[in-house]
């Protein structure tokens, strides 16, 4: 039993070895790079998608039921595909656009295609939580529809949107780890190629610890910002 404990703690200690971090550190940079670019595209496209889904609903400010159903069906199709399948399907497109199907840039398209539909639905859900009374009051005062979207729907849904965005960033990080097995690089690639395939448990543990720390920091930041906005709104 003592020998097993010594072996366990020995692996943990070796995960903080300098040689291990010489391998893990560049992977952290790649993961943060993929996460940042994917997050930017996902934020912009997801918010636009969510707004369109809300305003074109039959009870929205620009009712377009047929268009809404078609768009919703497309979103659901993309959401139903596992991230691994989306990565496989989009790699040929990445090769066509950037000339290669490996590296962080090649998998960003797959990451965006995987995360935008999810975030779009979360945005839709957050906006739909806004009180109908506030929307009706704005309409009664003759407020233009675009003003209702920008000044009523989005501000009122902001705390919920931030929580949804936090969830999405964490999902992006998880998907980057999966993309590592398809040549994207990053912590997922290091964990699989060095940690799992070569039985280097210390590298695997180091990569997992970094992922845990990044996710915890993002969750903490998202919760803090959301609570601050709610508290400030309550005080006002």
GUKOLPA-6359 format. One record per residue (C-alpha): x, y, z; residue in three letters. Coordinates in steps of 0.02 Angstrom, whole numbers, padded with zeros to 5 digits, always signed. Example, Ala and Ser with C-alpha at 12.3 -4.5 7.8 and 13.67 -1.06 7.14 Angstrom:
GUKOLPA-6359
+00615-00225+00390ala +00684-00053+00357ser 
This chain:
GUKOLPA-6359
+00000+00000+00000unk +00140+00119+00045unk +00230+00075-00116unk +00072+00116-00215unk +00054+00283-00125unk +00236+00324-00155unk +00216+00282-00339unk +00059+00389-00352unk +00136+00541-00271unk +00293+00513-00371unk +00195+00531-00532unk +00110+00688-00465unk +00278+00764-00421unk +00350+00719-00590unk +00205+00810-00674unk +00285+00972-00612unk +00456+00928-00682unk +00540+01056-00795unk +00555+00933-00939unk +00369+00898-00934unk +00324+01082-00943unk +00442+01109-01089unk +00319+00997-01185unk +00159+01061-01105unk +00191+01249-01113unk +00187+01266-01305unk +00027+01163-01303unk -00051+01288-01181unk -00014+01427-01305unk -00095+01329-01447unk -00249+01290-01342unk -00271+01471-01289unk -00246+01527-01470unk -00380+01408-01535unk -00496+01452-01390unk -00477+01640-01416unk -00511+01639-01604unk -00653+01512-01590unk -00730+01611-01447unk -00729+01773-01547unk -00814+01693-01698unk -00934+01597-01587unk -00983+01753-01490unk -01020+01857-01645unk -01106+01721-01747unk -01196+01644-01599unk -01272+01808-01541unk -01329+01848-01719unk -01402+01673-01738unk -01492+01682-01571unk -01566+01852-01609unk -01627+01794-01780unk -01708+01640-01702unk -01799+01750-01576unk -01857+01893-01687unk -01914+01781-01831unk -02020+01671-01717unk -02208+01684-01746unk -02217+01787-01586unk -02060+01887-01622unk -02042+02067-01678unk -02011+02012-01859unk -02119+01855-01877unk -02057+01740-02014unk -02119+01567-01960unk -02064+01471-02115unk -01889+01544-02114unk -01879+01517-01926unk -01923+01333-01942unk -01796+01305-02081unk -01658+01393-01986unk -01704+01302-01825unk -01697+01135-01915unk -01523+01175-01984unk -01463+01224-01811unk -01533+01063-01738unk -01447+00960-01872unk -01278+01037-01830unk -01310+01015-01644unk -01352+00832-01669unk -01183+00795-01748unk -01046+00745-01625unk -00896+00862-01623unk -00785+00722-01688unk -00895+00702-01843unk -00896+00890-01874unk -00707+00894-01864unk -00693+00754-01990unk -00818+00838-02107unk -00737+01010-02100unk -00554+00959-02118unk -00567+00947-02310unk -00641+01122-02311unk -00497+01184-02203unk -00374+01106-02326unk -00463+01199-02467unk -00463+01366-02375unk -00292+01370-02293unk -00199+01233-02386unk -00183+01107-02244unk -00290+01001-02131unk -00182+01004-01975unk -00129+01132-01847unk -00232+01251-01740unk -00296+01356-01886unk -00362+01204-01979unk -00476+01151-01837unk -00545+01322-01793unk -00677+01303-01929unk -00733+01139-01851unk -00734+01215-01677unk -00841+01361-01735unk -00961+01245-01829unk -00979+01141-01671unk -01002+01282-01545unk -01103+01415-01638unk -01266+01313-01648unk -01256+01274-01462unk -01220+01453-01413unk -01354+01517-01533unk -01484+01410-01444unk -01420+01470-01274unk -01435+01651-01334unk -01612+01615-01394unk -01657+01539-01226unk -01582+01686-01130unk -01676+01816-01233unk -01840+01721-01217unk -01823+01738-01027unk -01849+01927-01043unk -02017+01980-00975unk -02148+01997-01112unk -02217+02146-01019unk -02061+02249-01051unk -02069+02208-01236unk -02254+02253-01245unk -02221+02415-01151unk -02085+02463-01274unk -02201+02425-01421unk -02341+02527-01342unk -02226+02679-01336unk -02192+02660-01522unk -02013+02600-01499unk -01936+02536-01663unk -01905+02350-01672unk -01716+02367-01690unk -01715+02475-01534unk -01813+02343-01439unk -01681+02214-01488unk -01530+02321-01443unk -01597+02416-01293unk -01723+02298-01214unk -01692+02116-01260unk -01502+02109-01254unk -01475+02218-01097unk -01611+02127-01000unk -01540+01957-01049unk -01358+02007-01017unk -01327+01911-00854unk -01400+01753-00930unk -01303+01783-01090unk -01140+01795-00992unk -01176+01630-00905unk -01216+01550-01073unk -01056+01620-01147unk -00957+01550-01002unk -01029+01377-01034unk -00987+01395-01218unk -00805+01443-01187unk -00785+01289-01077unk -00863+01185-01216unk -00739+01263-01339unk -00594+01211-01228unk -00661+01034-01217unk -00679+01027-01406unk -00500+01091-01432unk -00442+00943-01327unk -00539+00827-01443unk -00471+00915-01597unk -00296+00878-01535unk -00319+00697-01588unk -00344+00759-01767unk -00182+00857-01777unk -00243+01023-01707unk -00107+01029-01575unk -00138+01098-01402unk -00160+01011-01236unk -00270+00874-01308unk -00134+00827-01432unk -00001+00823-01295unk -00112+00721-01179unk -00148+00592-01314unk +00015+00587-01412unk +00137+00600-01266unk +00035+00555-01113unk -00078+00414-01172unk +00012+00339-01323unk +00185+00342-01243unk +00124+00299-01068unk +00195+00460-00995unk +00071+00483-00854unk +00159+00638-00789unk +00129+00732-00953unk -00052+00673-00957unk -00080+00735-00779unk +00005+00902-00815unk -00106+00931-00968unk -00263+00886-00869unk -00214+01000-00725unk -00191+01147-00845unk -00362+01115-00923unk -00441+01109-00751unk -00360+01273-00699unk -00412+01361-00861unk -00593+01302-00846unk -00603+01351-00662unk -00536+01525-00698unk -00659+01551-00841unk -00806+01489-00735unk -00754+01603-00592unk -00738+01753-00707unk -00907+01720-00790unk -00997+01697-00623unk -00916+01854-00552unk -00964+01964-00700unk -01142+01895-00705unk -01168+01924-00518unk -01095+02099-00530unk -01217+02148-00668unk -01365+02076-00572unk -01312+02166-00412unk -01284+02330-00502unk -01454+02317-00587unk -01537+02279-00420unk -01456+02430-00337unk -01514+02542-00479unk 
